[in-house]
Amino acid sequence: MMYNRDLSWLGFNLRVLQEAADADVPLYERLKFLSIFSSNLDEFFRVRYPEVIALSLLGKKTRKEIHESDKNVVEKIQDEINRQLDFFGSILHNEILPSLKQNGIIFYYNETIRIEHLPEIREIFLSNILSFIQPIYLDGKSEKGFMPENNKLYLVITLEDINGTLKQAIVNIPSEKTKRFFTLTPLDGFDYVIFLDDIVRENLVFIFPGLKIIGVYSIKLNRDAEIHLEDDYRGNLLKKIEGRLKKRDFGLPSRFLFQKGMPLNLQMFLISAFNITNDDMFPGGRYHNLKDLSNFPDFNKHLCYQKRKPLSSSHVMNSGDIFDILPGDDILLHLPYQSYNPVLSFFNQAAVDINVSDIYITLYRVAEESHIINALISAAKNGKNVVVFIELKARFDEANNIRWSRIMKDAGIKLIYSPALIKVHSKIALVRKKKDGIKQSFAVLSTGNFNEITAQFYTDHVLMTADKQIIKELRRLFKYLQLDHHFNKAKDIEFKSLLVSRFNMKEELKNLIDKEIDKAKQGEDALIRIKVNNLEEPGFINQLYKAGKAGVKINLIVRSICCLVPGIPGESENIVVKRIVDRYLEHSRILIFGTKENAEVIMGSADLMTRNLYYRIEADVRIKNENCKKELIKYFTKQWDDNDKAVMLLANFQQEKINVGNAEKINAQQSIYNFLETRQ
């Protein structure tokens, strides 16, 4: 039995929404969770929803082949989204807005603006906003008329001239050019915040002088964001992707949000004007793009989480040379609890070390002002051989990666791009040195991207090592990535310490599961513990079902998509699945097979999805260092023991909070921080 991946993902977004509803979460953090929910839903409509619709149109036999037999899944998805949006509105109106007022902040949200603020709003509009306004009259024809850009905000206005003739116009809300929220003069001891949208609404008379305003309605259009690359295309990949990016904001419509109450005749007019269908139409509220709530003005009222200072790895940083430490001991970092500085130091020192000859690295998502890329540029200018495998197809990061690729190329860095149908998603780096005739190599393997910004709020693990077998296999992998081919499976490349997708990962994971099955059959304790972002690949899920039926105890922490259904009698009753949503985004991947000190511990970049196991180059690593193994097992255990932010996924596809009863409340993220702090 498989649970629909999109309904499962929506379950994760519901869990995000539940954090926004939690009165124990600081008020501004609750606003951020509303923002995350809104941003996630936009991405769902841009990336997944068009595919959902396409799959629903396939024949029953074809749907069964791809493990999607539910013909009513579109209706179920729409119902769940509507249910969540109602929940969103209830949280905002019944909890967040009153709580803001209790803290001295009045947020003008679909309510009358005080007369004292109207002159101030007019001045803001005329001086700071009007220059970005572009009113356009609509003729109802899609062939040559105006087309809304993806995810941009607009007002549709019905106007009447002096002859009684009705006209339709559209006005952009320039949130990409100016602030979405403006603070107004405090009154009666309250601070006031207003949407940019309402400032524009209140001043439409200056845009359409002499015309009577009959109705004003907000709209937003989401467009299909997937870049579909043909497997046989030719030409320069960089130019190909740039061309697709230019078209992305004008892709096929996937959701047209319109304000509830819009007259039906105006809806039909817009369907014609924007070349959309009834199926694309979704009623919504007065305000869209509420992901902008993350930028709600801060009045220094201390309504956020108290900041945790990242813990310093003093034994690493105090050494002055990270390459002196690694030959004697591995370094394992747990982000964001620990500082990312050792990783930055690794690349910074490699860039200036005269004994370093080569640097190899894979880049998927990088910071806009990346310290690591700047170190690579410095290394290249210092005469070192720098080879970068940059993934131009990292969704929504393509433009940033293209920008950096040009800069790196100009600096003399050798760039390698993956072919059309394969993404290089692994997070690996290799540095080679030669000192006094002795060759040395050092490696970094991470569960997260080489990105110092996301390292501040994504939970990830970074292994830094000089292990000779790991180094040897990384060199093989980097050599393979440099080959001029389409990343077809090369059977003559052997990996043991590494699990590399499209090579040995799937087979090695199966072998590890089978070992636990054998233990269970022999009456021994058998245990599988896995923490990933997504669990979707049917073959792997069936292997877990098989293990569970054989008596293997299986504990899963799956943040987002989980197509495995736990707790089915006779099928998955030995499988327990939990989901954790808290202040940091759970992003790390850990796989533990076995119960005792000889348990096999693996960490890496791969989620357990079809795309990761078949269409990406992922790299996981077996942890050999005993101290590192113990740390990762303890890390998983602390997460498993969470009874504060963890929920249980149930056989009826619901999720429920863990019943604490009289037990002590355990928050995994706080517990992990405390453990690492006392260990220093």
Secondary structure, DSSP 8 states (H G I E B T S, - for coil): -B--HHHHHHHHHHHHHHHHH-TTS-HHHHHHHHHHHHHHHHHIIIIIHHHHHHHHTS-HHHHHHTT---TTHHHHHHHHHHHHHHHHHHHIIIIIHHHHHHTTEEEESSS---GGGHHHHHHHIIIIIGGG---EEE-S-TTTS----TT-EEEEEEEE-TT--EEEEEEEE-TTTS-SEEEEEEETTEEEEEEHHHHHHHTHHHHSTT-EEEEEEEEEEEE-------TT--S-HHHHHHHHHHHHTTS-EEEEEEETT--HHHHHHHHHHTT--GGGEEEE-S---GGGGGG----S---S------B--HHHHTTS-HHHHTTT--EEEEETTB-SHHHHHHHHHHHH-TTEEEEEEEESS--TT-HHHHHHHHHHHTT-EEEEEE-TTSTT-HHHHHHHHHHHHHTT-EEE---TT-EE---EEEEEEEETTEEEEEEEEESS-S-TTGGGTEEEEEEEE--HHHHHHHHHHHHHHTSSS-----TT---SSEEETTTTHHHHHHHHHHHHHHHHHTT---EEEEEES-B--HHHHHHHHHHHHTT-EEEEEESS-B-B----TTTTTTEEEEEE-SSSEE---EEEESSSTT-EEEEES--BSHHHHHSEE-EEEE---HHHHHHHHHHHHHHHT--SSEEEE-TTS-EEE---TTS----HHHHHHHHHHHH-
